[in-house]
Amino acid sequence: MSLLSIKRLTKSFGGLTAVNNVSFDVEAGQIVGLIGPNGAGKTTVFNLITGIYRADQGEILFDQQPISRLPTHRTITLGIARTFQTIRLFQNLSVLENVLSGRHCRMKSGVLSSLFHTPGQRREERSALARVLQYLEFVGLREQVKQLAKNLSYGNQRLLEIARALATEPRLLILDEPAGGMNEQETSSLVSLIQKMRANGITILLIEHDMSLVMRVCENIVVLEYGSKIAEGSPEEIKQDPRVIEAYLGTEDEE
Amino acid sequence: MIERRNAIYIAVAIVLAIVPAFLNAYWVDVLNSIGIYAILALSLNIIVGHAGLFNLGHAAFYAIGAYTAAIMNTSFGIPVLWLLPLCAFTAGLFALIVARPIIHLRGDYLCIVTIGVGEIVRIALINNVFGITGGANGIFGIDRPTLFGLTIRSPYQFFYLIWIFAGITIFLFHLLEYSRFGRALNYLREDEVAAEGSGINIAHYKLACFVVGAAWAGMVGNIYAAKMTIISPESYSFWESVLMFTIVILGGSGSIPGVLLGAFLIIGLPEIFREFANARMLIFGAAMVVMMIFRTQGLLPSRPRTYDLTKVGAGEGSS
């Protein structure tokens, strides 16, 4: 049974069809890569899944449940978390509070219990803080807990986004170019982090331009070009697929 | 750090508690005005400072609270202080109704619409809407508040009523700042897309902060009505909204000590420099320009929240 199932998804912006009739499945426990040249519609697919855009046509099922009409925060609460291609942290807040934002949807205290700090509210805060420290430990940012997000290095900001996403307790984690701007050493620790998350039972869907990373971690790869799916398969199949090679390198007779 | 701040609060509270003994009624009344504006600005601070939503129509909520108290008291004889929850409710409900359709507007657009809301309320009051607001003359003959059988009458008595209410407000809003609710407002101020993408229902929190801020302003309206015993639409002009907004921005948006300092400066200084009253607008304007250039976060900017991580049990959060 697939965890995420995308069926004949179409989205256009004015005259431009950004995503055209795309279907693919993500099985629970897999690491799936979504690749394609710039402007192929990868991030649009992510924005459709998380409800930032509304699909013109098609359906998105998460755990058999249609989610394409849900507002973003509902989708997150159902168990899909994401990171952003351009880092979108709360720059002026501490590392701790950035991760706490992910805990928000798993907490319950409302206006009144927040105004009066009821015992239940205080207990909830303490356990949320404890969880946050675990996630920071997990991604390796425990030491930076008190710093402001904007003072972190670029690679660490990416890790913080992952920690914030993990704090929502996702079943599916969507990473939009997690290795963007990372050096080789940071990238290889990211690879082990991704594998560690999968070992913890999180299914991962990622966009990435670093092909060595994609080929190393993904079990299944979906290739988009001009909004349409042109190939799907294991890394080995994708490497040899003539249409993928053509999309990335161009063919000789084109010139 | 936290200890030092508490020490400052206690010191200020003690000074405030004894200072009326050394002041004449006029200056005590100035302190009463400062207190009223301080609470109003604190309630606006939830919306402007924490959630980053520009609201230049806060006087509307203040007016709703005052008129609720005045109408219910003069028509049905209900003691004014009993009406505090009702004033909070009507102002909050009004905020919910007017904010619902405009809440998705951003920055300046929201600001302009809130100015409109403020003006609509003021003009509706002048036009004696529903025949219950008394038109341009307003409503008079509102009862003095009574507390434990004591009728609060003199500026000295009002001083303690207002500043105890201010103290409660400061305490509760401080707790609110350190909570899931307070953080959610900061997240949406920092980055709406990221906040929604982290699972926060931003539309809900935008509305909720308007309702909380408005409810508090409604309660201040109640106390103001009881203090003046007569209220009229001109007390809720656009200028009042501007004053509250200026207090928040000048003092330090999102910062409780900053807003308190702002209230003392904006309301208190003009009283001290009465002889320069004509130049007041000029000095106000110049001060704002200087602030915007040199200290955009306000005189006492908000500090990052601190968390005591030593008390967090290691095993507590595991599941």
Interface residues (C-beta under 8 A of the other chain):
Chain A: T50 I52 P71 T72 H73 I76 T77 A81 R82 F84 R88 L89 F90 Q91 N92 L93 S94 L96 E97 L100 S101 G102 H104 C105 M107 S109 G110 V111 S113 S114 L115 F116 H117 Q121 E124 E125 R126 S127 A128 L129 A130 R131 V132 L133 Q134 V145 L148 R164 A165 T168
Chain B: L172 L175 L176 Y178 S179 R180 F181 G182 R183 A184 N186 Y187 E190 D191 V193 A194 A195 E196 G197 S198 G199 I200 N201 I202 A208 V212 P304 R305 Y307 L309 K311 V312 G313 A314 G315 E316 G317 S318
